[in-house]
Amino acid sequence: MDFTLSPEQLLIKDSVARFAAGDHAGTEKWPQFAELGWLAIGAPDDLGGFGGPIETLLLMEQFGRGLVTSPYVAQVVLAGQILRAADRTELLERLVEGTERFAVAYEEPQARYDPAAVKTSAVRDGDAYVLRGTKVRVLDASTANTLIVSARTGDEISLFAVPADAPSATRENYASEDGYDVANVRLDGVRVDAAQLIGPVGGGLALLERALDHATAALCAEGLGLMSLMLEATVEYTKQRRQFGVPIGSFQALQHRMAEMFIEVELARSVAYMAAMTLEEQAGDPVARRRGVSAAKVQMAKSGRFVGQNAIQLHGGIGMSEEYKVGHYFKRMTMVERLLGDAQYHVARYIASRGAAVTAAPDRDPVGASGSRAS
């Protein structure tokens, strides 16, 4: 795999880095994202789209470095990939233009990350479907005009576009531990036209799993940016903080610790790029897609925890203060570790995908059968 960036990709990286380095707190960024074309990443050419998983990685890595609070993963990557794969051009066009915003309601109280664990039902009634059920931890739902809801149509799972303000649909908005927008959604007999079906009847799970892999890879890229910044901030702090008349960065034990942090960041970088390139180069191989993405998420969880904990420890008490940025970065890193599947979930998913691969080569896998490096 070639990790060399093209001139166009370098331009994207530089433009997002300039934005992320600015003062963007408390501002409505969505119109600016649309104007810059970032909502079109991964969209078809005829909608003005460009790029794919690598461009999304470059954007999300810089968002992580700048601690940019944004519904980009939930609304552009997760919802956008569903709409593109389902060929819902009219909805995708509104997403790219920034005139309509989407949230994907798929997780249920009993599911523990599993998109197939769906009890919400969609019963056909003439020219419509009637939806009943409860969704939890819907990312960035408060600003969404439309909810993409998974529901059982018989024994299979289908996806429906449900107006967020539909009668008998209730949203309970709340903030996650790091302040991001989350909601629980209750559907109590919500009626939607059959035309609101996204993709074929019974084809929802395949669409959802593919989109979740793209969104998980994007989260890994954000985690890479968070870790990179925490490492840099720690190195800089140890150059300034003095003890016994010398910078603490001159102590060999702390140098070794920061070297280990650097190794973890580079491991995470490798698997994040590997996951993005697998999505791009092996788009038609769902087994390879699952293995690459789950391996990246497991390594990201391990590396993120190691880098974050050591960054806090090397900063001392100041690392946990509200005034200092490292604590905020580690808080977000902890959420990234758990979103869209924690390490335990992705280890199990990776092992299952190994069993599905006829020609598995254990000695070449990013996660060994024993879960050695990445578990």
C-alpha positions, 0 to 999 in steps of 0.5 A: 500500500502506498501512503504517499499523498497526492497534491490534491490530498495535501491541499485538503489536509492543509485547508482543514488544518488551517480551519482546525487551528482557528477559533471555531468554538460556538460557531455554526460550521455547517454552511462553511463546510458546505461552501468548502466542499467538505460535505461532498467528500465521498459523494458521486461526481455528478453531485460535485463529489470527490475523494473517498476514505483517504480524504475523509481520513485527512479531514478527520485527523485534522478535526481531531488535532483541533478538537473540532466539535462537529456532526461530520462523522454521523451526518456526512460519513454514516448517513452519506454512505447509506444514501450513496449505496442506496442510490438515493441521489435526491437526498444525498444532493440535499446533504451535500448542499447542506440544506438537509441534515440526517442522523442514523438511528440504528442502535437499540437498548439490547444491542450493544453495538450490534446493528443486526440486533433490531426489535423495531418493527415496520409493518406494511399498511397499504402504501405506507409502513408503521414503525414502532420501537426505541433507538438509543445513542443516536449521534447528532440527532438534535440538528437532523431534519431526517432520521434514517431508521432501521426496522424489521420488515418480517425477518429482515432489516430495512431502512426508512427515512423518517422526518425528525418531527413526525407525529408519534416520534419523540426525541430525548436529546442529551449531551455525552460525557464530552459534550457531544450531541446524542439522543434517544428516539421513540417511535410509537406508530410512526407512519411513513410512505413506502417511498421513504424506504431506503434501498430494497426491502430487507437490504438495510443491514448490508447498507448499514454495516458498510456505512458503519465501517466507513464511519468507524474508520473516520473515528479512527482518523479523529483518534489519530489526530487526538493522540498526535496532539497529546503527544506533541503537547506532552513533549513541549510541556516536558521541555518547559517544566523544570525540576531540580534545575533542569527540564523534566524532559531531560530525564531518561525515564520520561524520554523512554515513556515519550518514545513509547507514546510515539510508537503507539501513535505510529502504530495507530497511524499505520492501521488507520491508513490501512483501514481507509485504503482497504475501504477504498481498494477492496470496497467489494470485499466485506470480509476484508473491510470488516477485518481492516476496520476492526483491527484499526479500532482495536489498535486505536483503543489500545494506543489512545488509552496508553497515550492519553493516560501517559499524557495526563501523568506526565503533565501532573495535576494540571493535565486534568484541569479545565484550563488545560487542553490535554484533559479535554483531548483525553476525554474525547479520545475516551469517547472515540474508543467506545463509539461505534463499538469498543475494543471488545466488540471489535475483537470479537468481530475481527475473529468472526471475520477471520473465520469467514475468510477462506484464505486467512494468513494469521502471520500477516494479520494486524491483530493476531489470533491471540490478540497480541499487539492490538488487543 
